Amino acid sequence: MSATFEREVEEFTLAGGERVVIRPMTLADGPAVAEFFRSLPEEDRRYLREDVTRPEFLEGFIRKVKNLEAVSLVAASGDVVLGSATLYRNPHGWTRHVGDIRVEVARSCQRQGLGTHLAHALVRYAISIGLDKLVVEVVEAQHAARKTFENLGFRLEAVLKGQVRDISGQRHNLVILSNDVSHIWDRMESLLADFSPSAE
């Protein structure tokens, strides 16, 4: 992680007036991040790649952040985490130019631009480390999540039939979306203007 990124902090005001700070996650954020994931409604946790309520998940997640296998941001109001965004990458091998992003936002903060702001910060970092392609994986039933990323310029790359088994054991198709980093950046810049307090 670059020293510049470590110092970056962005403030964002939700539609209801609550001030949120977006910043890189630190190891000290572990308990608050764990509480955030545990507080997600079961409907939101149903399609997550891992069971985020297990202590082993948080231990593994923090280890990836510490080892720079992942870069994670938190959106917080005071000591309460309201959103999490993570960029996973393999710094070696033939996919070292590709990043995998995941974004989760508290139900109370959805549709207020917070997810877009989190993703924007990750794309900025992806550009700084030379990534040129980003990938997102969503379950086919996650229509809202897919729509959000399509609005950011992601396009369908593949559908893997029966690839996902959710926390209740039901199988689903996995949708893979991707786009070039530069195209995503241009689209985000226009979308963020819609959430600016000075926007008409």
C-alpha positions as CSV (number, residue, x, y, z in Angstrom):
1,M,0.0,0.0,0.0
2,S,1.3,3.4,-0.9
3,A,2.1,5.9,1.9
4,T,-0.2,8.4,0.1
5,F,-3.1,6.0,0.2
6,E,-2.6,5.3,3.9
7,R,-3.0,9.0,4.7
8,E,-6.0,9.6,2.5
9,V,-9.3,10.4,4.2
10,E,-12.5,11.5,2.5
11,E,-15.6,12.9,4.2
12,F,-19.0,12.4,2.8
13,T,-22.5,13.6,4.0
14,L,-25.4,11.2,3.7
15,A,-28.7,12.4,2.5
16,G,-30.0,12.5,6.1
17,G,-27.1,14.8,7.1
18,E,-24.9,12.2,8.8
19,R,-21.2,12.8,8.3
20,V,-19.2,9.8,7.3
21,V,-15.5,9.4,7.1
22,I,-14.0,7.1,4.5
23,R,-10.5,5.9,5.3
24,P,-8.1,2.9,5.1
25,M,-8.9,0.2,7.5
26,T,-6.4,-0.4,10.3
27,L,-5.9,-3.4,12.5
28,A,-7.5,-1.5,15.3
29,D,-10.7,-1.4,13.3
30,G,-11.1,-5.2,13.6
31,P,-13.8,-5.3,16.3
32,A,-15.8,-2.5,14.7
33,V,-15.6,-4.2,11.2
34,A,-16.7,-7.5,12.8
35,E,-19.7,-5.8,14.4
36,F,-20.6,-4.2,11.0
37,F,-20.6,-7.6,9.2
38,R,-22.6,-9.2,12.1
39,S,-25.2,-6.4,11.9
40,L,-26.0,-6.9,8.3
41,P,-29.4,-8.4,7.8
42,E,-29.4,-12.1,6.9
43,E,-30.8,-11.2,3.4
44,D,-27.6,-9.1,2.8
45,R,-25.3,-11.7,4.2
46,R,-26.9,-14.5,2.3
47,Y,-24.9,-14.1,-0.9
48,L,-21.6,-13.0,0.6
49,R,-18.6,-15.1,-0.4
50,E,-17.8,-16.1,3.2
51,D,-19.7,-16.4,6.4
52,V,-18.7,-13.1,7.9
53,T,-20.0,-13.9,11.3
54,R,-17.4,-16.5,12.0
55,P,-14.3,-15.4,14.0
56,E,-12.1,-17.2,11.6
57,F,-13.3,-14.9,8.8
58,L,-12.2,-11.8,10.5
59,E,-8.8,-13.3,11.5
60,G,-8.2,-14.3,7.8
61,F,-9.4,-10.9,6.6
62,I,-7.1,-9.0,8.9
63,R,-4.2,-11.2,7.9
64,K,-4.8,-10.5,4.2
65,V,-4.8,-6.7,4.9
66,K,-1.7,-7.0,7.0
67,N,0.1,-9.0,4.3
68,L,-1.1,-6.5,1.6
69,E,-3.0,-9.2,-0.2
70,A,-6.0,-6.9,0.2
71,V,-6.6,-3.2,0.6
72,S,-9.7,-2.4,2.7
73,L,-11.5,0.9,3.4
74,V,-14.1,1.6,6.0
75,A,-16.8,4.2,6.1
76,A,-17.4,5.2,9.7
77,S,-19.5,7.6,11.7
78,G,-17.7,8.0,15.0
79,D,-16.8,4.5,16.1
80,V,-19.5,2.8,14.1
81,V,-18.6,1.3,10.7
82,L,-21.3,1.8,8.1
83,G,-19.5,0.4,5.0
84,S,-16.6,-1.7,3.9
85,A,-14.9,-1.9,0.5
86,T,-12.0,-4.2,-0.3
87,L,-9.7,-4.6,-3.3
88,Y,-8.1,-8.1,-3.6
89,R,-5.2,-8.7,-5.9
90,N,-2.5,-11.2,-6.7
91,P,0.8,-9.2,-7.0
92,H,2.4,-12.1,-8.9
93,G,1.6,-14.2,-11.9
94,W,-0.5,-13.6,-15.0
95,T,-3.4,-11.8,-13.2
96,R,-1.3,-9.2,-11.4
97,H,-3.0,-6.5,-13.5
98,V,-6.5,-7.5,-12.3
99,G,-8.2,-6.4,-9.1
100,D,-11.3,-8.0,-7.5
101,I,-13.5,-5.5,-5.6
102,R,-16.2,-6.1,-3.0
103,V,-18.4,-3.4,-1.4
104,E,-20.9,-3.7,1.5
105,V,-22.9,-0.9,2.9
106,A,-25.3,-0.8,5.9
107,R,-28.9,-1.1,4.9
108,S,-29.6,2.4,6.4
109,C,-27.0,4.0,4.1
110,Q,-27.9,2.3,0.8
111,R,-28.9,4.4,-2.2
112,Q,-27.2,7.5,-0.7
113,G,-23.9,7.3,-2.8
114,L,-21.8,5.8,0.0
115,G,-21.1,2.6,-2.0
116,T,-20.0,4.7,-5.0
117,H,-17.7,6.8,-2.9
118,L,-16.1,3.7,-1.4
119,A,-15.6,2.1,-4.9
120,H,-14.2,5.4,-6.2
121,A,-11.5,5.4,-3.6
122,L,-10.6,1.8,-4.5
123,V,-10.4,2.6,-8.2
124,R,-8.1,5.6,-7.4
125,Y,-5.8,3.2,-5.5
126,A,-6.0,0.6,-8.3
127,I,-4.8,3.2,-10.8
128,S,-2.0,4.2,-8.5
129,I,-0.6,0.6,-8.4
130,G,-1.0,0.0,-12.1
131,L,-4.0,-2.2,-12.2
132,D,-5.9,-1.9,-15.5
133,K,-8.9,-4.2,-15.0
134,L,-11.4,-4.7,-12.2
135,V,-13.7,-7.6,-11.7
136,V,-16.8,-8.0,-9.6
137,E,-18.7,-11.2,-8.8
138,V,-22.3,-11.1,-7.8
139,V,-25.0,-13.8,-7.5
140,E,-27.6,-13.6,-10.3
141,A,-30.3,-12.9,-7.8
142,Q,-28.5,-9.7,-6.6
143,H,-30.2,-7.5,-9.0
144,A,-29.6,-4.2,-7.2
145,A,-25.9,-4.9,-6.7
146,R,-25.5,-5.8,-10.4
147,K,-27.3,-2.7,-11.4
148,T,-25.0,-0.6,-9.2
149,F,-21.9,-1.9,-10.9
150,E,-23.4,-1.7,-14.4
151,N,-24.0,2.0,-13.7
152,L,-20.3,2.3,-13.0
153,G,-19.5,0.8,-16.4
154,F,-19.0,-2.8,-15.5
155,R,-20.2,-5.2,-18.2
156,L,-21.2,-8.9,-18.2
157,E,-18.2,-11.2,-18.8
158,A,-19.5,-14.6,-17.8
159,V,-22.2,-16.5,-16.0
160,L,-21.2,-19.7,-14.1
161,K,-24.2,-22.0,-13.6
162,G,-24.7,-23.3,-10.1
163,Q,-21.3,-21.9,-9.0
164,V,-22.5,-20.5,-5.7
165,R,-24.1,-22.2,-2.7
166,D,-25.5,-19.6,-0.2
167,I,-25.6,-19.9,3.6
168,S,-28.8,-21.9,3.4
169,G,-27.3,-24.4,1.0
170,Q,-29.2,-23.2,-2.1
171,R,-27.3,-23.1,-5.4
172,H,-27.2,-19.9,-7.6
173,N,-25.6,-18.8,-10.8
174,L,-22.5,-16.5,-10.4
175,V,-22.3,-13.4,-12.6
176,I,-18.9,-12.0,-13.4
177,L,-18.7,-8.3,-14.4
178,S,-15.6,-6.5,-15.4
179,N,-14.3,-3.3,-17.0
180,D,-11.1,-1.4,-17.7
181,V,-10.1,0.9,-14.8
182,S,-9.9,4.0,-16.9
183,H,-13.5,3.6,-18.1
184,I,-14.8,3.0,-14.6
185,W,-12.9,6.1,-13.4
186,D,-14.6,8.4,-16.0
187,R,-18.0,7.0,-15.2
188,M,-17.5,7.5,-11.4
189,E,-16.4,11.1,-11.8
190,S,-19.8,11.9,-13.4
191,L,-21.8,9.9,-10.8
192,L,-20.0,11.5,-7.8
193,A,-21.1,14.9,-9.1
194,D,-24.7,13.8,-8.5
195,F,-24.0,13.3,-4.8
196,S,-22.1,16.5,-4.4
197,P,-23.8,19.0,-2.0
198,S,-23.2,21.7,-4.6
199,A,-24.8,19.7,-7.4
200,E,-28.0,21.2,-8.8
